[in-house]
Every structure is written in C-alpha cells, then in structure tokens.
C-alpha cells in the first residue's frame, strides 16, 4: 500500500490528478492489504489542495474523520496549511492546539505553518501563547519566520536575541534574516540602532542585496526619518551598491513624504 500511496502522490506532482484519483479508487476496489491508509489520504488531501480542488480535499478529510483514523503529524501539518490557505485561521489554530491531546510533537513544518497562519490573520497577540512550551530544532527558514512575526508584534528584544542566537549557532543567517531584524529595529523604536547595524554590515563587507538596502531605507521612511533614508540611498547610488526599481520607488516615496518635491521630480 505504501508503494501505491507513493504513486498517488507522484501523479499529483506530475500534474495528473485524475490518474491519482483513478489509482485511489482502484485501491478501494482491490481492498485488503491494498486499501488506502493514512498516508494515502494525506497525499490526496495535499494533492487536491495544490490543484485548488477544495471540495475534493474536504471530502477526503471527512472520510478520514468518519473512519476514525488518528491523524499523524504529517496530516496535521497538511490540515494547518490547508485551513490557512483557505483563510480559515481559527480552524488552523484548533488543529495546532489539538496536537498535545493527540500526543503529537510539532516539527519545523508545523511551526512554519502556524506562524504563517498567525501572520496572515494578523493575530500577533497569540504568538507567545500558541508557541509556548514548544521545543523545536531551529533552522534558517523557521528562524526567519519567527523573526518576521516578532517584528510585526513589536517584540524587538526577542527578535534581537533570536538573531544573535542564529548568528552564534552556525545557522548562516541570510539577507532575509538581516532584513527582518533591521525592519524590527525601525518599527520597534530603534531606527538609529538599525542604521548603526546596517552600516556595520557594510563595514564588515557583508554581501547585501537590493532587498536589504531597500528594506533599510523603507523602514526609516515609515518612521519619519526621511533625511536619513535619502542619505543612505544616495550613498548606495554613489558606492554602486545593488539597487532595483523598487529601491528607486521607495526613495521617491521618501522624497515626497519629506516634501523634497524638486528632487523627486528630477528623478
């Protein structure tokens, strides 16, 4: 049955959902040791959702519930992702909160999925509560997601501690990690600290892409530090740091908000 389940998943990945359904129905017809198991149902639910076949996905989920099959962590992750994708954030949280009762241990995929749900629903006040007591091996993606959430709730002290932890534990922080923290500092009332950190990265010759430079400039603009933002932008241009069309758009926004219309029109 595991081989058949792999084939079901394979058909979805190759863009053939009907083939997957036909094989699933054949498994039911044959029965016995070929009957679909939890792995098969999980593959079906994920496949249907990937193809936007929501009704079919929930039909399979109803079958799982009617058969009283105990969801494993993989199926729970798929359910959290599915509910989040549909905007059913409370249902996603209910699945997450049920893990302890089911005696299941959240993994990094669970954590990333629930963080995504919290961010999309903007229920940032639930972040501390919903992640309380979770022990999980932190990787780069999960760390970046958590820093992003901490930024949005204004918890810059925890974001800093997490950033330092990632730097000190060989997690090879990337531009997204740095961008998240610089944004956190700006929004959390520490724009000058953010500027100092940004300039320190430049002095240390850390390779920064256009996304980081733009995020730093935009963060300053959003807290009213227009002159500082434009000064940093002009330096980027002078030093030929990587910039893109978004960088210039953000800089023009800063000039307009700073009532430097002549400069904005000159660009």
VOGU-3710 file (C-alpha; in Angstrom, 3 decimals, decimal comma):
1> xxxxxxxxxx> 0,000/0,000/0,000  2,909/2,369/0,628  4,077/1,956/-2,968  0,573/2,718/-4,225  0,426/5,778/-1,962  3,714/6,994/-3,427  2,250/6,598/-6,911  -0,807/8,644/-5,910  1,480/11,420/-4,708  3,604/11,078/-7,841
11> xxxxxxxxxx> 0,626/11,545/-10,164  -0,275/14,801/-8,402  3,308/16,060/-8,665  3,377/15,261/-12,388  0,152/17,199/-12,934  -2,194/14,250/-13,352  -4,783/14,467/-10,555  -7,302/12,270/-12,379  -4,738/9,470/-12,606  -4,210/9,813/-8,863
21> xxxxxxxxxx> -7,958/9,569/-8,223  -8,288/6,546/-10,531  -5,487/4,765/-8,699  -7,043/5,615/-5,338  -10,384/4,181/-6,462  -8,628/1,045/-7,666  -7,045/0,635/-4,225  -10,521/0,736/-2,693  -11,834/-1,830/-5,192  -9,000/-4,275/-4,563
31> xxxxxxxxxx> -9,205/-3,822/-0,802  -7,305/-5,977/1,638  -3,670/-5,023/2,032  -4,078/-2,552/-0,851  -6,727/-0,489/0,957  -5,842/3,209/1,338  -4,173/4,137/4,613  -3,478/7,444/6,341  -0,505/8,131/4,063  -2,726/7,714/1,008
41> xxxxxxxxxx> -5,405/10,045/2,380  -2,764/12,636/3,293  -1,360/12,538/-0,253  -4,859/13,010/-1,663  -5,688/15,967/0,574  -2,415/17,734/-0,186  -2,704/16,980/-3,907  -6,254/18,265/-4,156  -5,343/21,468/-2,313  -2,327/22,050/-4,546
51> xxxxxxxxxx> -4,678/21,896/-7,530  -7,290/24,118/-5,885  -9,761/21,229/-5,604  -11,034/22,318/-2,204  -14,299/20,348/-2,148  -12,493/17,136/-3,022  -9,882/17,755/-0,334  -12,508/18,240/2,365  -14,409/15,200/1,154  -11,294/13,105/1,781
61> xxxxxxxxxx> -10,799/14,772/5,161  -14,380/13,864/6,090  -13,648/10,260/5,119  -10,596/10,228/7,388  -12,712/11,521/10,274  -15,563/9,073/9,618  -13,126/6,165/9,607  -11,768/7,439/12,939  -8,203/7,351/11,624  -5,879/9,097/14,056
71> xxxxxxxxxx> -4,073/11,903/12,172  -0,288/11,842/12,357  1,872/14,978/12,397  2,163/14,978/8,584  -1,607/15,075/8,114  -1,964/17,738/10,819  0,636/19,864/9,020  -1,313/19,479/5,776  -4,534/20,431/7,569  -2,988/23,549/9,137
81> xxxxxxxxxx> -1,597/24,567/5,745  -4,941/23,845/4,040  -7,036/25,832/6,519  -4,565/28,734/6,373  -4,673/28,769/2,586  -8,474/28,975/2,735  -8,417/31,771/5,310  -9,879/29,510/7,990  -7,340/30,612/10,580  -9,310/29,545/13,643
91> xxxxxxxxxx> -9,598/26,007/12,252  -5,841/26,016/11,639  -5,219/27,023/15,264  -7,647/24,372/16,506  -5,673/21,677/14,677  -2,460/23,057/16,139  -3,908/23,183/19,657  -5,104/19,584/19,323  -1,561/18,236/18,897  -0,971/17,840/22,624
101> xxxxxxxxxx> -4,230/15,947/23,070  -3,294/13,692/20,149  0,149/13,192/21,718  1,836/14,502/18,607  5,050/16,537/18,601  5,184/19,627/16,396  8,044/19,743/13,903  9,551/22,640/11,969  6,885/22,351/9,265  4,140/22,614/11,885
111> xxxxxxxxxx> 5,796/25,658/13,344  6,286/27,359/9,963  2,644/26,675/9,033  1,180/28,100/12,238  3,466/31,142/12,021  2,172/31,737/8,505  -1,395/31,457/9,792  -0,753/33,960/12,582  0,867/36,441/10,208  -1,875/36,211/7,584
121> xxxxxxxxxx> -4,639/36,520/10,195  -2,680/39,268/11,971  -3,374/37,585/15,316  0,078/38,514/16,558  -1,070/38,685/20,162  -1,478/34,887/20,048  2,131/34,273/19,021  3,552/33,868/22,514  0,595/31,808/23,731  0,415/29,456/20,778
131> xxxxxxxxxx> 4,152/28,755/20,710  4,557/28,485/24,478  6,411/25,371/25,529  7,224/24,203/22,005  10,651/22,707/21,702  11,814/22,533/18,128  15,099/22,377/16,282  15,514/25,828/14,812  16,551/26,088/11,175  17,090/29,136/8,974
141> xxxxxxxxxx> 13,590/29,220/7,480  11,861/28,803/10,847  14,128/31,396/12,429  13,403/33,915/9,687  9,656/33,294/10,018  9,798/33,798/13,774  11,841/36,999/13,470  9,271/38,269/10,973  6,422/37,589/13,414  8,285/39,108/16,345
151> xxxxxxxxxx> 8,923/42,221/14,231  5,236/42,603/13,479  4,222/42,455/17,129  6,950/44,928/18,075  8,865/42,453/20,240  12,298/43,668/19,159  14,127/42,373/22,239  13,131/38,791/21,475  13,898/39,343/17,787  17,403/40,527/18,727
161> xxxxxxxxxx> 18,002/37,532/20,996  16,857/35,182/18,258  19,016/36,951/15,676  22,084/36,688/17,953  21,289/33,026/18,634  21,144/32,294/14,922  24,418/34,134/14,314  26,158/32,224/17,125  24,865/28,778/16,181  26,131/28,392/12,618
171> xxxxxxxxxx> 22,726/28,954/11,024  24,331/31,047/8,271  21,911/33,961/8,515  20,939/35,292/5,106  19,670/38,584/3,727  16,114/37,770/4,816  17,267/37,316/8,421  19,066/40,664/8,388  16,170/42,392/6,647  13,738/41,073/9,244
181> xxxxxxxxxx> 15,813/42,346/12,114  16,545/45,767/10,599  12,817/46,186/9,998  12,133/45,133/13,590  14,502/47,760/14,936  12,940/50,536/12,860  9,379/49,617/13,799  10,299/48,978/17,409  11,546/52,487/18,064  15,241/51,892/17,409
191> xxxxxxxxxx> 15,894/53,343/13,940  19,341/54,674/14,854  20,346/51,263/16,182  19,171/49,816/12,866  21,281/52,340/10,948  24,322/51,527/13,085  23,840/47,816/12,487  23,328/48,354/8,750  26,467/50,456/8,472  28,346/47,845/10,479
201> xxxxxxxxxx> 27,342/45,199/7,945  28,726/47,404/5,170  31,987/47,965/7,063  32,311/44,227/7,607  31,878/43,764/3,836  28,842/41,508/4,266  27,273/40,933/0,864  23,910/42,727/0,913  21,442/42,569/-1,957  18,966/45,213/-3,135
211> xxxxxxxxxx> 16,294/43,765/-0,849  18,295/44,598/2,297  19,223/48,130/1,199  15,621/48,845/0,197  14,194/47,438/3,437  16,545/49,630/5,487  15,600/52,761/3,541  11,877/51,946/3,620  11,989/51,196/7,351  13,395/54,661/8,026
221> xxxxxxxxxx> 10,834/56,326/5,778  7,956/54,580/7,550  9,062/56,035/10,899  9,557/59,547/9,509  13,354/59,519/9,210  13,222/60,837/5,642  16,567/62,659/5,520  18,465/59,708/6,923  16,752/57,382/4,455  17,638/59,564/1,453
231> xxxxxxxxxx> 21,214/59,954/2,708  21,584/56,163/2,796  20,003/55,843/-0,640  22,346/58,440/-2,150  25,297/56,591/-0,674  24,045/53,349/-2,223  23,943/55,060/-5,610  27,383/56,647/-5,143  29,012/53,406/-3,943  27,177/51,385/-6,613
241> xxxxxxxxxx> 25,512/49,051/-4,133  22,906/46,752/-5,713  19,567/48,542/-6,162  16,486/47,782/-8,224  13,347/49,543/-9,416  11,709/49,008/-6,008  14,650/50,790/-4,359  14,128/53,877/-6,524  10,372/53,804/-5,977  10,886/53,718/-2,209
251> xxxxxxxxxx> 13,402/56,573/-2,399  10,933/58,719/-4,373  8,311/57,976/-1,726  10,731/59,264/0,902  11,402/62,450/-1,035  7,673/63,114/-1,467  6,893/62,487/2,192  9,860/64,638/3,179  8,476/67,458/0,997  11,520/67,415/-1,260
261> xxxxxxx> 9,405/67,572/-4,386  12,014/69,149/-6,660  14,376/66,219/-6,079  11,579/63,692/-6,528  10,557/65,234/-9,875  14,187/65,402/-11,019  14,363/61,594/-10,880
//
